[in-house]
């Protein structure tokens, strides 16, 4: 498994390097443009500019990350070069596991870079409102638990999402391998899997008396669930069970039914 | 002689197209088999089933006593016709990949072969010529001390010098405890090194036997028998 992980890292080495250089160039350009803005506008709209930048960067990173997760397995399953990986004496579960683990590590790495940029820009823009972030020591045990649970839920959601994409590819390359219109069918499979996932989620929600909803949006406000712990726990268990199911089915298909 | 691959009534269909039909054959250790047939006769499909890259539609197959799986993949060295080596790798990266992934990979042999094939270890795979890529593929594949070695169209698209080099390599590296399967439609080039030949047409075995016996019985070279068998294909 470590060998597979090493291979994934080596493969992405150049992509990471190019992405980092491009992001740094983009950052330099953004900072340059920022200081070109009229000083009075900067004074009054500094928070909004920062929020806009942070939001845009988060969107960009998210898109890049999603594209990368999709290509992670797609390249090996749909290109001839994938034979090189699938001829190795590792079973389908190991190959899949290495990819999921890599996706997680990559997400963690991207998250770190994002935070680095956010803090860096906050410093450049002289924003002091964000100092509370450095004051995590002041959180009580309950708040720390909530943060940990949100992080765990985030991790399982990424795994869940990645596995949904991987399952659509695996289905296409096994059960639906001999059909025409490859692209639309793969996308269709992805939609169908998500549809079932939503249905299951709705079922779980109704069985727990809407306990899984973390917040309710009203016309004026967003109200958090009074029992946030319960909704987070349900979310974590749901993602964990779903990920385990998706992993088992995808691994099985990769190991026993694949036609590359 | 021990049987390393046993195929019983293997069938493979792609939609309505039959790629392999009732294929039954035992492959024994210590022999070089030639799977001969025109394009689309099922040669590659058979090899991919043995290599566990494809699953048969029906029938049974065992490789080194087991059904094809990740376990048998450790005993099968397969060189597909496709450019299967990652383009982003350098030649030395592809060697490192094989060393990492396969316990039976012989590093020393690989380096010797790279030298013999005149391949630059620092050259990127994507920048190699067709001939160089073919030489890299075959070098990596036969650097494994695998029980089953399969080379799919090993001489395709190569210049005469490369062909000679590859043939020399195949003969030199063949291990008596293993089985080697070569698929080709370039029969003349390879018939001297074959122990057994299997003529495959439209997924079925049309003719099969020891190369020497067939030549003796029919008074023809394998190449001529091929022409006779597939005259109307």
Interface residues (C-beta under 8 A of the other chain):
Chain A: X3 X6 X7 X10 X11 X14 X80 X81 X82 X83 X84 X86 X87 X88 X89 X90 X91 X92 X94 X178 X179 X255 X256 X257 X258 X259 X260
Chain B: X13 X14 X15 X48 X51 X52 X53 X54 X55 X69 X70 X71 X73 X74 X76 X78 X80 X82 X83 X84 X85 X86 X87 X88 X93 X97 X100 X101 X102
